[in-house]
Amino acid sequence: MSEDEIPLAQPVLGPEEEALVLQVLRSGHLSLGPRVPAFEQDFAAFLGAPHASAVSSGTAGLHLALRAAGVSDGDEVITSPFSFVASANVIAYERATPVFADIDPVTLNVDPDAVAAAITGRTTALLPVHIFGYPADVPALEQYGLPIVEDACEALGARHRDGVAVGARGHAAVFGFYANKQLTTGEGGMVTVGDAAIKQRIDSERNQGRAPDMAWLDHDRLGFNYRMTDLQAAIGIAQVRRLDGMLADRAQVAAWYREALSPLAAEVGLTLPCENDDGDERGWFVFVVQLPHGTDRDAVIRALRVLGIPSKPYLPAIHLMSFYRERYGMREGMFPVCEDVAARSIALPFFPVMTQSQVARVSLALAQTLPGA
Ligand SMILES: Cc1ncc(COP(=O)(O)O)c(C=O)c1O
């Protein structure tokens, strides 16, 4: 990459990560070692969650959390069509049916009224997604008395209006640690839970169904290999230590974007990410804007690329993906708010060490490429 090329995302890794990873390498204890429980404890303490289980990915965590919620064959799980595809795929892993409910046009999270309308006698769980780090209205969903599995893969650092951190309400909540996330271990994930028995089940199922008090290689339930390595956990421990700073840096970059792009919002109808409302607080993950209606998004992305600015359509509606059309008969028009937002959204470069002048360059480039600006 040339010096003035701006990446779409970039992790922050430093000497602390290197030192902790080296320690693990020298110890020879690369997996099933002490760093995994240490990382779990640090992460749970950061959030104020009672328990945490480290896993190999956010997807693996969602799968195990859904199993722990009792989801199985023929059940229905209500979720958002505006998410990364993994949050719906895990429902299909258990041969249950993903039932989508449309999103709120402002927060882009699942609309609690649409969820209420989708509940049937077969609904066994709700799977809200805190999309782009903005807290979903989980308190409103709690009134239905159904198990809730929260997809918090994009929402580290977010907080609900009652002051509780996303992931610390006691439901299973799942975080993802892919390289573009607020905290990264390369690949990896974490499930936070309120109930020690659920943690025990997840810990067993991530390790081939092995019970903690049983002899080596004795397995009392079906399990998977969804383990995190000690190398990943070592990176995670260092990342938790710098997490407050990295989250603050992301919020600063977002504030620069908001300032720089506000004129475009006023002049041509560019939609910026919603502001924190009524005490709900976003944990900044990406900076996604919705282009004005009628804009040729592909042309904007191409024009930005010519100016050295990467961007991508983000996110596509899950129900319009070919697997979901073919398997579940989904089609255009089923979730109009999601479809409208998905058709106009692009993610701009966004990462904690992004400078104000890089933000200014991206914003200027967007202004140059948007018709009418
Ligand atoms: C909303 C959402 N759900 C689930 C996932 C899956 O996480 P992972 O890639 O760690 O499996 C992601 C990650 O990109 C995500 O953004």
The ligand as a MOL file (V3000), in Angstrom:
LIG
                    3D

  0  0  0     0  0            999 V3000
M  V30 BEGIN CTAB
M  V30 COUNTS 16 16 0 0 0
M  V30 BEGIN ATOM
M  V30 1 C -22.9780 -8.8490 13.3760 0
M  V30 2 C -21.9810 -9.9670 13.2620 0
M  V30 3 N -22.3770 -11.2080 13.6290 0
M  V30 4 C -21.5360 -12.2410 13.5720 0
M  V30 5 C -20.2410 -12.1110 13.1190 0
M  V30 6 C -19.3740 -13.3210 13.0280 0
M  V30 7 O -18.1830 -13.2170 13.7190 0
M  V30 8 P -16.9010 -14.0700 13.2500 0
M  V30 9 O -16.4480 -13.5250 11.9470 0
M  V30 10 O -15.9330 -13.8460 14.3690 0
M  V30 11 O -17.3310 -15.4900 13.1650 0
M  V30 12 C -19.7870 -10.8370 12.7350 0
M  V30 13 C -18.4050 -10.6380 12.2760 0
M  V30 14 O -18.0690 -10.1120 11.3040 0
M  V30 15 C -20.6840 -9.7450 12.7920 0
M  V30 16 O -20.3100 -8.5210 12.3860 0
M  V30 END ATOM
M  V30 BEGIN BOND
M  V30 1 1 1 2
M  V30 2 1 2 3
M  V30 3 2 2 15
M  V30 4 2 3 4
M  V30 5 1 4 5
M  V30 6 1 5 6
M  V30 7 2 5 12
M  V30 8 1 6 7
M  V30 9 1 7 8
M  V30 10 2 8 9
M  V30 11 1 8 10
M  V30 12 1 8 11
M  V30 13 1 12 13
M  V30 14 1 12 15
M  V30 15 2 13 14
M  V30 16 1 15 16
M  V30 END BOND
M  V30 END CTAB
M  END
